[in-house]
Amino acid sequence: MSDFGAQTAAQRTKTRRNPEEQAPPRALITAAAADLLHRLQQRHGPLMFHQSGGCCDGSSPMCYPDGDFIVGDRDVLLGVLEGAPVWISGPQFETWKHTQLVIDVVPGRGGGFSLEAPEGMRFLSRGRAFTDAENRLLASDSPLTGADYERGARPAGRSDLVVIEAADACAIPGRRAGVVQQ
């Protein structure tokens, strides 16, 4: 669990501006999702996310007690959000590697095995395509795999991973000027 005391995620949020020489984070979390994550951490202890592959529950971030989901050697660590590692399968990462994952929360029922399901909320993945410049920076910043993590490798700590709302990381297109005619 993080050392942020009683502050809400929104109070901890800082303006996110990455220096040009620093690769952008591969994963972010909204303030609302971070607040739910903190409640779940208080109840269940250390947690982790695994971005599901879409088989049964669609492609969504599944939240488990840390260690209850076995991370494979080829799984990729996207980041650590509020103390919770965020994993994705190696093949799925190859598809998503040009996209920043933003974990948000919305009302509804999550996946049957994800810890937020009884809360009446569900974690939701949103995405933002990295710019060409960001992709160049990321190309020189290889993510850790499950095998790396097992050998003791850990990512550098970052404190700029909470955004107030998903729109702060993922621009939402404005309304279209016209109406679709049938």
C-alpha atoms as a printed R data frame, in Angstrom:
    type eleno elety resid chain resno       x       y       z
1   ATOM     1    CA   MET     A     1   0.000   0.000   0.000
2   ATOM     2    CA   SER     A     2   1.229   3.488  -0.719
3   ATOM     3    CA   ASP     A     3   2.355   5.991   1.917
4   ATOM     4    CA   PHE     A     4  -0.053   8.769   1.000
5   ATOM     5    CA   GLY     A     5  -1.913   8.902   4.310
6   ATOM     6    CA   ALA     A     6  -5.477  10.130   4.329
7   ATOM     7    CA   GLN     A     7  -5.231  12.268   1.194
8   ATOM     8    CA   THR     A     8  -7.495  11.344  -1.691
9   ATOM     9    CA   ALA     A     9  -5.972  10.558  -5.054
10  ATOM    10    CA   ALA     A    10  -7.311  13.878  -6.370
11  ATOM    11    CA   GLN     A    11  -5.420  15.769  -3.650
12  ATOM    12    CA   ARG     A    12  -2.206  13.935  -4.563
13  ATOM    13    CA   THR     A    13  -2.544  14.529  -8.292
14  ATOM    14    CA   LYS     A    14   0.015  16.801  -9.883
15  ATOM    15    CA   THR     A    15   0.090  18.165 -13.384
16  ATOM    16    CA   ARG     A    16   1.597  15.484 -15.576
17  ATOM    17    CA   ARG     A    17   4.281  16.804 -17.858
18  ATOM    18    CA   ASN     A    18   7.083  14.447 -18.777
19  ATOM    19    CA   PRO     A    19  10.437  15.930 -19.631
20  ATOM    20    CA   GLU     A    20  11.183  15.172 -23.260
21  ATOM    21    CA   GLU     A    21  14.017  12.799 -22.355
22  ATOM    22    CA   GLN     A    22  11.816  10.647 -20.104
23  ATOM    23    CA   ALA     A    23   9.626   7.925 -21.589
24  ATOM    24    CA   PRO     A    24   5.954   8.373 -20.715
25  ATOM    25    CA   PRO     A    25   4.380   5.916 -18.302
26  ATOM    26    CA   ARG     A    26   2.748   2.935 -19.997
27  ATOM    27    CA   ALA     A    27  -0.059   2.942 -17.412
28  ATOM    28    CA   LEU     A    28  -1.957   5.595 -15.447
29  ATOM    29    CA   ILE     A    29  -4.890   5.486 -13.041
30  ATOM    30    CA   THR     A    30  -7.688   7.985 -12.509
31  ATOM    31    CA   ALA     A    31  -8.243   9.524  -9.086
32  ATOM    32    CA   ALA     A    32 -11.580   7.709  -8.691
33  ATOM    33    CA   ALA     A    33 -10.002   4.356  -9.591
34  ATOM    34    CA   ALA     A    34  -7.098   5.046  -7.209
35  ATOM    35    CA   ASP     A    35  -9.530   5.790  -4.380
36  ATOM    36    CA   LEU     A    36 -11.355   2.479  -5.007
37  ATOM    37    CA   LEU     A    37  -8.007   0.686  -5.224
38  ATOM    38    CA   HIS     A    38  -7.006   2.125  -1.824
39  ATOM    39    CA   ARG     A    39 -10.252   0.888  -0.246
40  ATOM    40    CA   LEU     A    40  -9.646  -2.566  -1.706
41  ATOM    41    CA   GLN     A    41  -6.022  -2.518  -0.485
42  ATOM    42    CA   GLN     A    42  -7.199  -1.708   3.042
43  ATOM    43    CA   ARG     A    43  -9.586  -4.658   2.915
44  ATOM    44    CA   HIS     A    44  -7.469  -7.222   1.029
45  ATOM    45    CA   GLY     A    45  -3.843  -6.146   1.445
46  ATOM    46    CA   PRO     A    46  -1.406  -5.827  -1.487
47  ATOM    47    CA   LEU     A    47  -3.098  -6.019  -4.890
48  ATOM    48    CA   MET     A    48  -2.204  -6.376  -8.552
49  ATOM    49    CA   PHE     A    49  -3.895  -5.794 -11.904
50  ATOM    50    CA   HIS     A    50  -3.770  -8.026 -14.949
51  ATOM    51    CA   GLN     A    51  -5.191  -6.668 -18.195
52  ATOM    52    CA   SER     A    52  -7.387  -9.537 -19.357
53  ATOM    53    CA   GLY     A    53  -7.128 -10.749 -22.907
54  ATOM    54    CA   GLY     A    54 -10.817 -10.497 -23.711
55  ATOM    55    CA   CYS     A    55 -11.783 -14.175 -23.562
56  ATOM    56    CA   CYS     A    56 -14.562 -14.117 -20.983
57  ATOM    57    CA   ASP     A    57 -14.806 -10.667 -19.414
58  ATOM    58    CA   GLY     A    58 -13.797  -8.569 -22.389
59  ATOM    59    CA   SER     A    59 -10.474  -6.791 -22.215
60  ATOM    60    CA   SER     A    60 -10.489  -5.203 -18.787
61  ATOM    61    CA   PRO     A    61  -8.127  -4.712 -15.864
62  ATOM    62    CA   MET     A    62  -8.739  -7.513 -13.380
63  ATOM    63    CA   CYS     A    63  -7.813  -6.736  -9.765
64  ATOM    64    CA   TYR     A    64  -6.507  -9.605  -7.621
65  ATOM    65    CA   PRO     A    65  -4.732 -10.039  -4.293
66  ATOM    66    CA   ASP     A    66  -1.024  -9.828  -5.122
67  ATOM    67    CA   GLY     A    67   0.177 -13.349  -5.843
68  ATOM    68    CA   ASP     A    68  -3.268 -14.885  -6.504
69  ATOM    69    CA   PHE     A    69  -2.769 -14.530 -10.259
70  ATOM    70    CA   ILE     A    70   0.325 -16.287 -11.562
71  ATOM    71    CA   VAL     A    71   2.346 -13.917 -13.726
72  ATOM    72    CA   GLY     A    72   3.985 -15.684 -16.655
73  ATOM    73    CA   ASP     A    73   7.605 -15.242 -17.724
74  ATOM    74    CA   ARG     A    74   6.487 -13.421 -20.898
75  ATOM    75    CA   ASP     A    75   3.921 -11.170 -19.188
76  ATOM    76    CA   VAL     A    76   4.880  -7.492 -19.301
77  ATOM    77    CA   LEU     A    77   4.804  -5.058 -16.377
78  ATOM    78    CA   LEU     A    78   3.199  -1.824 -17.593
79  ATOM    79    CA   GLY     A    79   3.844  -0.036 -14.318
80  ATOM    80    CA   VAL     A    80   3.041   0.087 -10.632
81  ATOM    81    CA   LEU     A    81   0.005   2.217  -9.807
82  ATOM    82    CA   GLU     A    82  -0.495   3.200  -6.175
83  ATOM    83    CA   GLY     A    83   1.506   0.136  -5.121
84  ATOM    84    CA   ALA     A    84  -0.311  -2.295  -7.447
85  ATOM    85    CA   PRO     A    85   1.681  -3.837 -10.327
86  ATOM    86    CA   VAL     A    86  -0.149  -3.723 -13.688
87  ATOM    87    CA   TRP     A    87   0.548  -6.731 -15.921
88  ATOM    88    CA   ILE     A    88  -0.451  -7.683 -19.466
89  ATOM    89    CA   SER     A    89   0.338 -10.834 -21.451
90  ATOM    90    CA   GLY     A    90   3.330 -10.618 -23.790
91  ATOM    91    CA   PRO     A    91   1.303 -11.193 -26.980
92  ATOM    92    CA   GLN     A    92  -1.332  -8.652 -25.913
93  ATOM    93    CA   PHE     A    93   1.424  -6.149 -25.093
94  ATOM    94    CA   GLU     A    94   2.652  -6.427 -28.684
95  ATOM    95    CA   THR     A    95  -0.775  -5.180 -29.773
96  ATOM    96    CA   TRP     A    96  -1.054  -2.487 -27.071
97  ATOM    97    CA   LYS     A    97   2.564  -1.282 -26.894
98  ATOM    98    CA   HIS     A    98   1.743   1.922 -28.791
99  ATOM    99    CA   THR     A    99  -1.057   2.751 -26.320
100 ATOM   100    CA   GLN     A   100  -0.998   4.193 -22.820
101 ATOM   101    CA   LEU     A   101  -3.369   2.231 -20.576
102 ATOM   102    CA   VAL     A   102  -5.512   4.367 -18.265
103 ATOM   103    CA   ILE     A   103  -7.328   2.450 -15.529
104 ATOM   104    CA   ASP     A   104 -10.616   4.133 -14.712
105 ATOM   105    CA   VAL     A   105 -13.681   3.061 -12.725
106 ATOM   106    CA   VAL     A   106 -17.354   3.184 -13.683
107 ATOM   107    CA   PRO     A   107 -20.586   1.975 -12.084
108 ATOM   108    CA   GLY     A   108 -21.441  -1.596 -12.962
109 ATOM   109    CA   ARG     A   109 -20.422  -5.141 -12.264
110 ATOM   110    CA   GLY     A   110 -16.832  -6.078 -12.984
111 ATOM   111    CA   GLY     A   111 -15.432  -9.452 -13.950
112 ATOM   112    CA   GLY     A   112 -16.514 -12.244 -11.636
113 ATOM   113    CA   PHE     A   113 -13.059 -12.750 -10.138
114 ATOM   114    CA   SER     A   114 -11.998  -9.110  -9.923
115 ATOM   115    CA   LEU     A   115 -12.091  -7.738  -6.367
116 ATOM   116    CA   GLU     A   116 -14.155  -4.637  -7.159
117 ATOM   117    CA   ALA     A   117 -17.158  -6.681  -8.383
118 ATOM   118    CA   PRO     A   118 -19.052  -6.585  -5.025
119 ATOM   119    CA   GLU     A   119 -18.562  -2.787  -4.813
120 ATOM   120    CA   GLY     A   120 -21.028  -2.062  -7.632
121 ATOM   121    CA   MET     A   121 -18.128  -0.593  -9.613
122 ATOM   122    CA   ARG     A   122 -15.828  -1.987 -12.254
123 ATOM   123    CA   PHE     A   123 -12.369  -1.072 -13.371
124 ATOM   124    CA   LEU     A   124 -12.250  -0.074 -17.025
125 ATOM   125    CA   SER     A   125  -9.337   0.270 -19.439
126 ATOM   126    CA   ARG     A   126  -9.117   3.394 -21.519
127 ATOM   127    CA   GLY     A   127  -6.321   4.069 -23.937
128 ATOM   128    CA   ARG     A   128  -4.374   6.868 -25.527
129 ATOM   129    CA   ALA     A   129  -2.152   6.334 -28.540
130 ATOM   130    CA   PHE     A   130   1.408   7.426 -27.870
131 ATOM   131    CA   THR     A   131   2.810  10.118 -30.144
132 ATOM   132    CA   ASP     A   132   5.667   9.281 -32.509
133 ATOM   133    CA   ALA     A   133   8.079  11.067 -30.155
134 ATOM   134    CA   GLU     A   134   6.789   9.076 -27.177
135 ATOM   135    CA   ASN     A   135   7.102   5.820 -29.132
136 ATOM   136    CA   ARG     A   136  10.749   6.646 -29.884
137 ATOM   137    CA   LEU     A   137  11.409   7.186 -26.161
138 ATOM   138    CA   LEU     A   138   9.597   3.970 -25.271
139 ATOM   139    CA   ALA     A   139  11.609   2.012 -27.847
140 ATOM   140    CA   SER     A   140  14.719   2.632 -25.737
141 ATOM   141    CA   ASP     A   141  12.915   1.860 -22.461
142 ATOM   142    CA   SER     A   142  12.151  -1.872 -22.522
143 ATOM   143    CA   PRO     A   143   9.473  -2.915 -20.040
144 ATOM   144    CA   LEU     A   144  10.104  -5.604 -17.458
145 ATOM   145    CA   THR     A   145   8.787  -9.107 -18.057
146 ATOM   146    CA   GLY     A   146   7.570 -11.624 -15.522
147 ATOM   147    CA   ALA     A   147  10.941 -13.393 -15.835
148 ATOM   148    CA   ASP     A   148  12.778 -10.119 -15.093
149 ATOM   149    CA   TYR     A   149  10.536  -9.487 -12.080
150 ATOM   150    CA   GLU     A   150  11.111 -13.024 -10.783
151 ATOM   151    CA   ARG     A   151  14.871 -12.366 -10.928
152 ATOM   152    CA   GLY     A   152  14.369  -9.286  -8.717
153 ATOM   153    CA   ALA     A   153  14.290  -6.477 -11.306
154 ATOM   154    CA   ARG     A   154  11.938  -3.616 -10.389
155 ATOM   155    CA   PRO     A   155  10.830  -0.520 -12.297
156 ATOM   156    CA   ALA     A   156  11.979   2.941 -11.299
157 ATOM   157    CA   GLY     A   157   9.469   4.596  -8.984
158 ATOM   158    CA   ARG     A   158   7.269   7.360 -10.372
159 ATOM   159    CA   SER     A   159   4.860   9.640  -8.570
160 ATOM   160    CA   ASP     A   160   3.003  11.195 -11.510
161 ATOM   161    CA   LEU     A   161   0.719   8.293 -12.354
162 ATOM   162    CA   VAL     A   162  -2.666   9.550 -11.073
163 ATOM   163    CA   VAL     A   163  -4.825  11.742 -13.303
164 ATOM   164    CA   ILE     A   164  -7.960  13.517 -12.087
165 ATOM   165    CA   GLU     A   165 -10.110  12.112 -14.901
166 ATOM   166    CA   ALA     A   166  -9.480   9.835 -17.867
167 ATOM   167    CA   ALA     A   167  -9.924  12.834 -20.180
168 ATOM   168    CA   ASP     A   168  -6.770  14.319 -18.630
169 ATOM   169    CA   ALA     A   169  -4.811  11.519 -20.297
170 ATOM   170    CA   CYS     A   170  -7.142  10.497 -23.132
171 ATOM   171    CA   ALA     A   171  -8.541  13.415 -25.052
172 ATOM   172    CA   ILE     A   172 -12.199  12.837 -25.776
173 ATOM   173    CA   PRO     A   173 -13.114  13.962 -29.289
174 ATOM   174    CA   GLY     A   174 -15.649  16.789 -29.472
175 ATOM   175    CA   ARG     A   175 -19.079  16.260 -30.860
176 ATOM   176    CA   ARG     A   176 -19.300  15.928 -34.584
177 ATOM   177    CA   ALA     A   177 -20.678  18.973 -36.313
178 ATOM   178    CA   GLY     A   178 -23.233  17.076 -38.338
179 ATOM   179    CA   VAL     A   179 -25.864  14.473 -37.688
180 ATOM   180    CA   VAL     A   180 -25.603  11.085 -39.321
181 ATOM   181    CA   GLN     A   181 -28.319  10.812 -41.978
182 ATOM   182    CA   GLN     A   182 -29.913   7.474 -42.746
